[in-house]
């Protein structure tokens, strides 16, 4: 009996037994790892969404932004940095949002300080949508980069927070476009590049915009891209064009490119008239 117990004990601690035990643990670990990976792969990644419109926002625009969030009573933050955090722009924002099913917020940049209770990241990443106002694109992007807001906006985009804006608030999402941010003449400004094309806001409302956009594309100063009239807009998902919308039947969106060295201006069909 003692001989059998000793033999059994020796077997349990033999190299073969230990090797088999290690192999079993490895198999168990790998099975658990791949099962967890398979479960994680079924989770849907957030849709990266940008809604760019040609001019200022309107009631119709805001209702559509609410719709894009797919949330009830969404948290929507207005960023007036392009206007230098102009108090009138902030008052107009709250007035426009007053009777809409949303919770409006404002994130100042110029007057923000260490006394603010939350960081830019804490505020912006808690939103369902972010609306960037019009004004000086060049100055806005410069202060965003100085404050690290450009990085926060990229996190918001990847998280699925809807990014919106018109004029400076639409230019900022693209690689670049024409701007009146500098004295005298329209010039080129570089955006954040979330949408890898160029962009032209105020396409027909400002006479110099369209011919200058053509010229910059022909000369290779700007890549082909999207032009938007003041009351129209484009929805992009995961950097791809999805649809065009408009507040009326006169304002439109376009894709402008080069075909055989000549400008090709393609009218994009309006999928929905906003009400």
N, C-alpha and C positions, 0 to 999 in steps of 0.2 A: 504494500500500500504506500509506504514511504517512497519506494522507488518510483512508483507511478506519479506521485505528486512532484517529486524532484524532476522527473522527465518532463512533465507538463510545464513546470516553471521555466526550465531551460528552453523549451520550445517557444514559450511566449517572449522570451528575450533574445531569441536567435536573430542573426542578421536578416535572414529571409523574412521572418515575421515583421521585424521593424521596417523593412523595405516595403512590404505589402501594406503595412499600416500607413506609411507616408504616402504611398501611391493612392490609397483610398481617400486620404485627406485632400490630396491635390485634385482628384476627380470631383470630390464634393465641392471644393472651392470653385473650380472652373464651372461646374454646373450652376452653382448659385450666382456667379458673376455674369454668365451669359443669359441666365433667366432674368436677372435684373436689367441687363442691357436691352433685352428684347422687350421688356415691359416699358422701359424708358423711351424706346424708339417709337412706341405707339402714341406718345404724347405729341400733339400738334404744336409746332413752333409758332410764336406770335406773328401775325401778318404786319409787315412794316408798311405803314400807310402815310402818304403825303397828299394833301389837298391844296393845290396851288391855284390861286385866282388872280386875274390881271390887275385889279384895282383894290378899292377898299371893301370891307365886309358889309353885308346888309342883313336884314332880318332873315331873308331867304337863305343867305349863305350860312348864317348861324344855325338855322334849323337843319340844314344839310349836314353841318359838322356834328350836331347832336346825333343825327341818324348814323353817321359814320362810326361813332364810338360804340354803337350797339349796347349802350347802357341806359338805364333809367336814371334820370336826374344826374347826368354826368358832371364831373368836376372839370371845368375848362378854364385855363389860365391864359390871360392876355399879357404879352410882352411888348411894351411900348418903347424899347430901347432905341429904335431907329428915329424916334421923334424926341429923344432925350428925356424920356419919361414925362412927356408933356401932360400936365394936369387935365387939359381939355380932352386929350385922347383917352385918358382914364375915365373921366366923367361920361364921355360918349359911349365907352364900352359898357359901363354899368347900366346906362340908360337903355342901350340896345338889348341887353340881356334881361331886363326887368321882368317881362312877362313870359319868358321862355322856360321850358322845363329843364333847367340846368343850374349848377352852382358856379357863379362866376368868381374868378380870382384875378389878381394882378401881381406880376412879379416885376418890381422895379429893379433896375441895375445901377443907374447913376447915383441914386440916393441910398442904396443898400450899404450897410456897414456892419461892424462887429456886434452892434446892438440888436441886429435882426435875430429873432428867436430860432430861425431855421436856416440851413444852408440852401444854396440854389438847388443842389441835388435833392435834398429832402423835399423841397416844395415841388419841383418839376416832375420828379419821378412818382409823385402821389397823384398826378393828374390823369384824366382820361383823354384829354386833348390839349394842345398848346397852340395858341393863335398869335402869330407874330405880326405886329402892325407895320405900317408904311413909314417912310422917312429916308434917312441917310443910311444906305446899305453898308457903305464902307466903314463908317464910324461904328455902326452896330456890331459888325463882325469883329472889328478890332477890339472892342471892349469885351465881347464874348470870349475871345481868345485870351485876353488878359486875365479874365476872371475864371477861365476854365469852363465856361458855359457851353462852348462848342462840344466839349467832351460829354457833358451832361446830356445835351440834346441828342448826341449819337446813342447814348444809353437809352434815352426815352424812345427813340426810333426803333432800336432793336427790341425793346420791351413791348412794342405794339401800341404805344401811346400815339394817337393821331396828331401829326404835325401839319399845321395849316398856315396860310398867310397870303397876302396880296402885295404887289409892288415890291418894296424891300423885303416884305414877308414871304414873297414867293421866290425872288431872286436868290435868297440865302440858301435854299435847298439844292440848287443846281451847281454845276461846275463854274459857271460864270455867265455874264450877260452885260448889257449896257445899263449905265446908271447915271443919274444926275447928282451923284454924291460929291463931285468936284466942281469947282467954279467954271463957268462959261460954257463948256461943251460936254455933251454926253461922252462918257468914256467907259472902259471895260472894268468890271469888278469881278473878283474871284469869290465864289460862294463856298459852302461847306462840302459840296460835291456828293451829297447823298443820292441825287439823281445824276447819273453820269452823262449829261448833255448840257447844252447851253439853254438859255431862256430869255424871252423878251416879254415883259409885262407892258401894259398900256399900248398894245400893238397898233390899234387904229386911232385911239383917242389923242395921241401925241404925234404930230406929223413926221417928226424926225426919226421916230423909233424904227419903223418898218424898213425904210431904205438903208439906214445905218446897220441894222441887223443883217440885211442881205450882204452889204459890203464887207462886214466883218467875217461872215461865213465864207464868202468868195475868196477873201485874202487869207483865210486860214487862221484868223485871229480868234475866232470862236468856232466850236464844233457845231454840227447840225443840232437842232433842238426844237423846243416848243415855244410858240408865241401865243399869247392869251389876251383877248380883249378884256376891258375893265369889268364887265358883268358876267364873264364866263369863267369856267374853272376846269381843271383836270384832276382826276384821281389817279394816283400811282400806287401800286401794291408791289412790294418787293422789287422796287426800282423799274417796274414795267408799267407802261401806259395801260389803263383799264377802261376809262370812259371820260367823256366830256359832258359838262353840264352848263346851263346858262340860266340867267334870271329872265331873259327875254329871247325873242327870235331874231335879234339883230346882232348880238355879240357872240363870237365864236372862238374856237381854238384851232391852231394850225401846227403842222409839223413842217419845218423848213430845212431843206437839205440841198445838196448838190447832185445833179444828174447830168453826166457828160459835161461837167464844168459849168453848168447853168443852174441858177436857183430854181428849185422845185418847191412850190408852196402848196402843201396838201391840206385841204379843209377837212377837219375831223368832225364826224357826225355827232350832233348833240343827242345824248341818250335821254336827257331829262331836262324839262324846264322847271326850275325851282320855284316853289310857291311858299 
